[in-house]
Amino acid sequence: MGIEQQPDWQKVVEFHGHVCPGLAIGYRLAKAALMALGYENPEDGDLVTIAESDRCTIDPFQIVLGCTMGKGKLHMNVTGKQAFTVGCRKKGLAVRVVQLPHEYSAESDALTKKVMSGKASDVEYRMFKKERENRIQEILTMPDAALLKVETVASVLPEKETIYNSPCCAYCGEQVMEPWTRLRDGKISCIQCAVTANR
């Protein structure tokens, strides 16, 4: 069965809303991390992802690995790289998966810029779409060794999320979790209502 028929790939596409090279790369990176950690089911490993990208590539980690911010399993350390550290709390292991460099031709870069600026003709737009489809197919079918690298890393994983009390701000009346409260005139305040010192 090809990747495009895999149920988790279809879920990734549905979640993201379209297919693009970044989504395909993220999917391959997430699957490589899962394999490197020795899991078929990500729920078995209590996995945590530290993402260095906040673009399309991050979405497959949420679907394939179940690492979402709401569950405290997705943390951001944006460096602008297509790189993700995935750690397993149960095993105490972590791997960093990184996309290997890929250079588009000058013509391809110029075509992409023209399409993104809204100045491409219909013919140019069709050429762009065809190039993208070809690149997506290339990403989905090429061997791991040609697309990505996986390295074991010593990583201190973020602690499991703590449940905090949420008192109300005495000034705006909105609830705020305790670590983000301040004192203003001896009363609990949220950060927005707190008085800042001017020196």
C-alpha positions as CSV (number, residue, x, y, z in Angstrom):
1,M,0.0,0.0,0.0
2,G,1.4,3.4,-1.0
3,I,1.7,6.3,1.4
4,E,-1.3,8.1,-0.2
5,Q,-3.5,5.1,0.8
6,Q,-2.3,5.0,4.4
7,P,-5.1,6.0,6.8
8,D,-2.8,8.3,8.9
9,W,-1.7,10.2,5.8
10,Q,-5.3,10.8,4.8
11,K,-6.0,12.1,8.3
12,V,-3.0,14.4,8.1
13,V,-4.2,15.8,4.8
14,E,-7.8,16.2,6.2
15,F,-6.4,18.0,9.3
16,H,-4.1,20.3,7.3
17,G,-6.6,21.1,4.6
18,H,-4.4,20.5,1.5
19,V,-1.4,18.5,0.2
20,C,1.9,20.4,-0.1
21,P,5.6,19.5,0.0
22,G,5.9,20.6,3.7
23,L,3.1,18.4,4.7
24,A,4.7,15.4,3.0
25,I,8.1,16.1,4.6
26,G,6.5,16.4,8.0
27,Y,4.7,13.1,7.5
28,R,8.0,11.3,6.6
29,L,9.8,12.9,9.5
30,A,7.1,11.9,12.0
31,K,7.0,8.3,10.7
32,A,10.8,8.1,10.8
33,A,10.9,9.4,14.4
34,L,8.2,6.8,15.4
35,M,10.2,4.0,13.8
36,A,13.5,5.1,15.4
37,L,11.9,5.0,18.8
38,G,10.5,1.5,18.2
39,Y,6.8,2.2,18.3
40,E,3.9,1.4,16.0
41,N,1.4,3.1,18.3
42,P,2.5,6.5,19.6
43,E,0.2,6.2,22.6
44,D,2.4,3.4,23.9
45,G,5.4,5.7,24.4
46,D,4.0,8.9,25.9
47,L,5.8,10.8,23.2
48,V,6.7,14.5,23.3
49,T,7.7,16.6,20.3
50,I,9.9,19.7,20.4
51,A,9.3,21.5,17.0
52,E,11.9,23.8,15.4
53,S,9.4,24.8,12.7
54,D,5.9,26.3,13.0
55,R,5.0,25.7,9.3
56,C,3.2,22.9,7.5
57,T,5.7,20.2,8.7
58,I,4.4,20.4,12.2
59,D,0.8,19.2,11.5
60,P,1.8,15.5,10.9
61,F,3.4,15.3,14.3
62,Q,0.1,16.2,15.8
63,I,-1.8,13.6,13.9
64,V,0.8,10.7,13.5
65,L,2.3,11.1,17.0
66,G,-0.6,12.6,18.9
67,C,1.7,15.4,20.1
68,T,-0.5,18.4,20.5
69,M,-0.1,21.6,22.6
70,G,-3.4,20.9,24.4
71,K,-2.0,17.6,25.7
72,G,1.3,19.2,26.7
73,K,3.1,17.1,24.2
74,L,4.0,19.7,21.6
75,H,6.6,22.4,22.5
76,M,8.0,25.1,20.3
77,N,11.6,26.1,19.9
78,V,11.4,27.7,16.5
79,T,14.8,27.9,14.7
80,G,13.4,28.0,11.2
81,K,14.7,24.5,10.5
82,Q,12.7,21.5,9.3
83,A,13.8,19.6,12.5
84,F,11.9,18.0,15.3
85,T,13.1,16.3,18.5
86,V,10.8,13.5,19.5
87,G,11.2,12.0,23.0
88,C,9.7,9.0,24.7
89,R,9.2,9.5,28.4
90,K,8.7,5.8,29.1
91,K,12.1,4.8,27.6
92,G,13.9,8.0,28.3
93,L,15.0,8.2,24.7
94,A,14.9,11.0,22.2
95,V,15.7,11.4,18.5
96,R,16.0,14.4,16.3
97,V,14.7,14.1,12.7
98,V,15.9,16.6,10.1
99,Q,15.1,17.2,6.5
100,L,18.2,16.9,4.3
101,P,18.9,20.0,2.1
102,H,17.0,20.3,-1.1
103,E,17.7,23.0,-3.6
104,Y,15.1,24.1,-6.1
105,S,16.3,25.5,-9.5
106,A,16.4,29.2,-10.0
107,E,13.6,28.8,-12.5
108,S,11.4,27.0,-10.0
109,D,12.1,29.6,-7.3
110,A,11.2,32.4,-9.7
111,L,8.0,30.6,-10.7
112,T,7.0,30.1,-7.0
113,K,7.6,33.8,-6.3
114,K,5.5,34.8,-9.2
115,V,2.6,32.5,-8.2
116,M,2.8,33.7,-4.5
117,S,2.7,37.3,-5.7
118,G,-0.5,36.7,-7.7
119,K,1.2,37.7,-11.0
120,A,1.4,34.3,-12.6
121,S,-0.5,33.5,-15.8
122,D,-2.8,30.5,-16.1
123,V,0.0,28.6,-17.9
124,E,2.5,29.4,-15.2
125,Y,0.2,28.5,-12.5
126,R,-0.4,25.1,-14.1
127,M,3.3,24.6,-14.4
128,F,3.7,25.5,-10.7
129,K,1.0,23.0,-9.7
130,K,2.6,20.2,-11.8
131,E,6.1,20.9,-10.3
132,R,4.5,20.8,-6.8
133,E,2.8,17.5,-7.5
134,N,6.0,16.0,-8.8
135,R,7.9,17.2,-5.7
136,I,5.3,15.8,-3.3
137,Q,5.4,12.4,-5.1
138,E,9.2,12.5,-4.9
139,I,9.1,13.2,-1.1
140,L,6.5,10.4,-0.5
141,T,8.5,7.8,-2.4
142,M,12.2,8.5,-1.9
143,P,14.2,6.4,0.6
144,D,14.7,7.9,4.1
145,A,18.4,8.2,3.5
146,A,17.9,10.6,0.6
147,L,15.3,12.7,2.4
148,L,16.1,12.9,6.1
149,K,18.5,12.1,8.9
150,V,17.7,10.7,12.3
151,E,20.1,11.1,15.2
152,T,19.8,9.9,18.8
153,V,20.1,12.9,21.1
154,A,20.4,13.5,24.8
155,S,17.3,15.6,25.5
156,V,15.7,16.9,28.7
157,L,12.1,16.5,27.9
158,P,9.6,19.0,29.3
159,E,7.8,17.9,32.4
160,K,4.3,16.7,32.2
161,E,1.8,19.5,32.3
162,T,0.8,20.7,35.8
163,I,-2.8,21.5,36.6
164,Y,-2.9,24.9,38.2
165,N,-5.6,26.8,40.2
166,S,-7.1,29.6,38.2
167,P,-8.2,32.5,40.4
168,C,-10.0,35.5,39.0
169,C,-8.2,38.8,38.3
170,A,-9.5,41.4,40.7
171,Y,-9.5,44.0,37.9
172,C,-10.9,42.4,34.7
173,G,-12.7,39.4,36.4
174,E,-11.2,36.9,34.0
175,Q,-9.7,33.6,35.3
176,V,-5.9,33.2,35.0
177,M,-3.7,30.3,35.9
178,E,-1.6,31.0,39.0
179,P,1.9,31.1,37.4
180,W,0.7,34.0,35.2
181,T,-0.8,36.0,38.1
182,R,0.8,39.2,39.5
183,L,0.0,41.3,42.6
184,R,-1.3,44.8,42.1
185,D,-2.1,46.8,45.2
186,G,-2.1,43.5,47.1
187,K,-4.8,42.0,44.9
188,I,-4.4,39.2,42.3
189,S,-4.0,40.5,38.8
190,C,-3.5,39.0,35.4
191,I,-0.5,40.1,33.4
192,Q,-2.5,42.5,31.2
193,C,-4.0,44.3,34.3
194,A,-0.7,44.4,36.3
195,V,1.1,47.7,36.6
196,T,4.5,47.8,35.0
197,A,7.3,49.8,36.5
198,N,8.7,52.7,34.5
199,R,12.3,53.6,35.2
